[in-house]
Amino acid sequence: MSSKGAAYELGVTPGALKQLVEAKLLAPIRSRRARYEVSLFAEGDIRSLQTACDSAVSYRWFQSMTDLPEIAVEQLVALDHLEDRLDPAVEILKGGKLLTAKSAHPFLTRFDRVPHRLGAEGWSRLRDAFLGVGGREKPWGPVLGAWLDGSLPGGPINVGLGGEPTLAIYTAVARTIIMGGPSSAPWFGFESNQYKGSARNWLSPGETASYLNCSAVEISYLLEKGHLLPIPEERTRYRRREVEEFSEAWMNTREAAARLGVMPRHLWRHLEAYDLKSSLGRGFHKRDELERIVEKEVRARRVQSYAPLNHSRRRQPSIR
């Protein structure tokens, strides 16, 4: 089978086959001609690769179908809701890390059955809910696992537009049993040791911004001031442990706003009565200082929400 024909059968470019040959994962049969060399491959080898490809899906494709970040997929694997597939040849052909098809397809079937609603009040996108989680891992795996086993209160809905998948959960559920800092004890938490030794020791810029609940502009500010440093040999990656330590020490006002249920630009109306002393700028404050204030405000709001109605404001029955 020619390289062009083999590439067509596998749904890849001839360049991908060249990568396999260079990595010594595929042995070609070479036939030399007058002016050029033609690479031929054994049909049995190509059929074996086809079978291997059919039994796996790439992380990238799975993420495109679910709108889940890579960290969410890694947590689902760590909690045995999905299964990694280790096959260097298929990784080259599919462009990255793999899941077994037998674990991914049932998940996607369940995902497709999530009720779709637009303009649903009282619901928060899962990504927005995790803005209220700081100083620790976003618990993607535990929350999605609770949905799979039926223990997530209210379950998720899909609020995506135009067929795009976007999971949302009850806002009240997010604030009461998911949000919180490193010292909180939410129902759904994920510890780094649950990765079972498979955790990456680095985070991308986007993952770093998500972990710190900030924007790319604020990441640039931290870099400029020397509060955050990229890995020297990998300028677009950050050491995971350094990001974790920074988040344990500093809290962004976006996280505080999410936990109080207010817009970030309106947060200071609720915090102006407190004397915040330590700040790095760009919304970063000492976590232990801002955390105490946020927890106090959260408790006050809960007490207020549970308070009985003022009797003087109740409608009095008419006397005839």
N, C-alpha and C positions, 0 to 999 in steps of 0.2 A: 504494500500500500504506500503510495507517495505521501510526502509530508503534507501536501495540500489536501489530499483526500483524507488523511488521518486527522488533520486539523478540523476539517468539515464534520467528520463523524463525531468528534469530541466537542464541537461547538466552540473552538478556541482558534487563536491565530497560529500560524506556523512558528511565530516567535516563541510561543509558550512551549511548543515541542522542542525547540532549540534549547530552552532553559532546562527541560527535563534531561536532554542529552548531556548538556554541560554539567548537570548535577549528578550524572551517571545513574539516573533513575529510569532511563529508557535507552535501550541499545538499538541503534539503527543498523540497517543493512545497506552498505554503500555500494553503488555501481558507478564506476568512473567512465566518463565519456570524453569525447575529444576536447571540448572547450569548457565544460563545466561538470560539476559533480552532483548527482541526484541522490537524495537520501530516501531510502525505502525503509518501511517498518513492517514487522511481522503482524499480520492481521490479528493473530491471537493476542499479542501484546496490547493492541489498540482496543480490542473487545474487553480485555481485563480492566483496562483503564476506564472504559465506559461503565462497566459494572461498578467499579469503585466510586466513580463520580455520581452515579445514580443513588448510591447509598449514603451520600453526604450532602449537606447544604452549607454554604459559607455563612459565617457570622454576618458579613456585610449584607447578603441577601435577606437573611432572617431579620436583621435590624430594619431594612427597608420595608418589610412587610408588617412590622409591629411598632415602628417609631421608638424602639427601646435603645438606650445607649449601650455601648459595649460592656460597661461595668454591670449593667442589669443582666446581660446574658451570662457573664462570668459568675455572678451570684446564683443565678438559676442553675448553672452547672454545678457549683459548689454545694447546693442544697439538693442535688439529684433530681431536679425537675427537667433538666436537659442533660445531654451527654455529649462530651467532646469526642471528636473523631480525629485520631492522629494518623495522618497519611501524607508524607512530604510531597509525593507526586501530585495528589489531588489538591493539596494546598497551593501548589504552583498553578495548576489549571484553573482553580476557582478563586485565586487571588487572596489567600489569607487563611485564618483560622477556620476550623470546621466543626459542625455539629453532625451527629448521626441523623439521618433522615427519619429513622423510626422514633426518635424522641422529639424532633422538631415539628413534624407534620401533625401529630395529635395536639400539640400546643397551639399550632396555628388554626386548627379546626375549632378549638375552644375559643380562641381569640376572635374568629369570624362570627361567633354566635353572641358576642357581647352586644347588648342592646344599643342601638344608635339613636341619640337624641341631640337636637340642636337647641341652643338657647336655654339649657337647663339651669335653673337657679338653684343655689345651695350646693353646687358641685364645683370642685377645683380640679384642674388638670393635674395629673400625677406629678409632672415636672414642677409645677407651681407649688404643690403640697410639699415637695422635698426642699423648697427654698427655706422652709422652717426647720430644717434639720441641719445642725452645724456641729463642728468639732468631732464628727464621727462619720462613718460610712452612711450614705443614703441607702435605706433598707429596701432596695428594689426587689431583691429576691424574696425576703419574708412577706412583703405585701402581695406580690404576685402569687406566691405560694399559698397565702391565705385565700386569695380569690380562687385558685385551683381546687382547694379542698373545701371551699364553701364557708370559711370562717371569717371572711372580710365583711364587716357590717355594711349592708346595703349593696355590696358588690360594686364592680366598676360599670361605667357606661362609656360609650364611644362618642365623643363630641367633635370628631374631626369633620372638616368641611371637604366637599368634593371627593369623598371616598377615602381621604387620608385617615389613617388610624391615629387617634389621640385618646388615650385612656384618662378618665376622670373618676374621682371618688367623692363621697360626701365631704364637704368642707368641715363639718363638725367632727367627723371621724379623723380627718387629717390633723386638726388642731388638738384633739384630746388624746389620741393614742399613737400618733406618728411623730409629730413635731417635738423638738426639744434639743438641748445641747448634750455635751458628753457626759454630764452628771445625771441626766434624766434617765428614767426607766420606762420607756414606752413599751407598748405591747409588741411592736414590731421593730426589732433592732438587728443589726448585722455587725459582727465583730470581724476584724481583719483575719484572725486565726481560723475563721470558718472557710477561708479559701483553700484550706488543706495544703498549703505550700505552693499553690498555683498562682498566687497573686503577683501581678506585675509590680516591679519595684519602681515604676515610673508612671507619670500621668501626662497626657497631652495638654496643650494650653486650654482647650475647651473643657477637658475633664477637671483641670485645676480650677478654672473659673467656676465650674459647677460645684466643686467641693467647697470652695470658699464663699459661695453664694454672691459672686460679684460679676462684673462685666470684663470684657477684654481690655477696655480702657483702664480699669482699676488694676488688672494684672500688669499692664505696662507701667503703671505708676509704681507698683511694688518692685518691679525690676529696676526701674530708674533709681529708686531710693535704696536699693540693695537689701530690701526685706525678703526678697525671693530671688533665687538664683537658678538658672537652668543647668542641666547636666553639661559640663564643659564639652564633651565629645558629641553631645546630642542637643543642639541649641533649641530645638522645639519640644524638649521633654524636661520634666521636672521630677526630682526624686520624690517618690510617694511619701516616704517618712517625713521629709522636710515640710511638705504641704500639710500633712496631718498635724505636725507639731505647731505649725503656724496657726492652723484653724483651732487648735485646742487653746491657744493663747489669745487670739484676736477674733472678734465677732463683727460681721458686717451688718450695717443697718438694714440691708435688704432682708436678712434673716429675721431681725427683730420685727420688721414691718409685717412679714408673712405670719409670724406667730401671733401678732396682735390683730391681724386682719385689716390692716390699713395700707394705703398707698405709701411707698417709701418717702415721697415728697411731703406727706402729711405727718410723718412719724414724730417730728419734733414738737408738734402740738401736744403729744402725749408724754414726751420726755422732758419738756422744758422745765418742769418743776424739780428735776433732779440735777445734781451737779456732777456731770461726767468730766473726769479729769484727764484720763489717758487716751490719747488718740494718735493714730498714724496718719490721719488725713484720709480723704476719699471714703469716709464712712466706716473705717476700721477702728474699733475701740477695744480696750481690754475686756476679754470675754468674762472674767469673773465679776467685773464691775457692771457691764451692761446686762449680763445674764440675770443678776439679782433684780435689776430694775424691771426687766421684761417679765420675769416670773411673778413679781409683785403685781404688775399690771394685769397679767393673765388671771391670777387668782381673784383680783378685784372684779374683773369682768365676769368671771364665773359666779361669784357671789351675787353680783347684780342681776345676772340672768336668772338665778334661782330665787331671787327675792319675790315675795308675794306682791300682788298688785296693791297700790295705794287705795284704801277703802274709800277715801274721799273722791277718788277719780272714777269709781265704779258707777255705773248708771243705776240710779235709785228707782225702784219700782213705783209706778204711779199709784196713788191712793184715790179710790173713787167712792 
